[in-house]
Amino acid sequence: MRMSPFLSATIAAGVLLCGALARAEQTLVEPATEAVDFATSPSARMLSVSGYEADPEIAELLAPYAAQVAVLEAPIALNAQEMDRTMAGDWMADVVREAASQALGEDVHLGFVNRGGVRTLMPAGKVSRATMMEIMPFDNAIVVFTVPGDQMLLLGSIIASRVYSSPGFPISEGARITVDDERQLVEFTIGGEPVTPERDYLVATSSYLAGGGDNMELLSEDMAPPRDTGVLIRDAMIAHALAVAEAGGEIQPPAPGRYVRPE
């Protein structure tokens, strides 16, 4: 599993902070003459840490990581409206398809992710790299499969079977899955055209799903190995937010209508 520099810095800072707290506990907790159960003993008491000077050694260790954490927390874009996990999942699927198309220089037909990988909502207003890490804390890379049409229809059936459950599989804009009350695939279109067995499709997803995660054995066992774009999903999300901000815009909610019921 890959680990981005930002994530490794955050983990390192956490480790150092835990060490600092352990040292503080050793310094501040008054020694007991006998073993004390701090959870139940009426003699146990909390000691205030206010009024103590910072440990210069710990401060020196934390300084370079504190600078990187500040970068993580700095606003990078504005989000036009709050997105719940469902909306954030659709937005993530759009970003995955967009980033894969850019990385390969080809038009990727479908992007999809698993809703279980969307860990929280995206708040309205200022968002940061830390926001994107909270939404997608995993170092999952974007990979692209070349999927024969018959397997594409099977993939659509698997996605349709999970449409009313969580986690499900958010899909990118331009794809449309019609699913009945029994969660059976009725129709699968991309760009308004029905998916057909006679052609191949480029499908972008996460390395987690490509490895069979979330019961996606179709990808791990029945498909030719995918191409790795070398781009982490989270990094693509950050790049998209930065590009939107540079263009003077705001992150927009994903277009609706990706899953429909038959009329």
Secondary structure, DSSP 8 states (H G I E B T S, - for coil): ----HHHHHHHHHHHHHHHHHHHHHHHHS---SS---TTT-TT------TT----HHHHHHHHHHHHHHHHHHSEEEEESS-B-HHHHHHHHHHHHHHHHHHHHTS---EEB--GGG--S-B-SEEEEHHHHHHH--S--EEEEEEEEHHHHHHHHHHHHHTTTSSS---B-TTEEEEE-TT--EEEEEETTEE--TTSEEEEEEEHHHHTTGGG-HHHHHHS---EEEEEEHHHHHHHHHHHHHHTT--B----S-SEE---
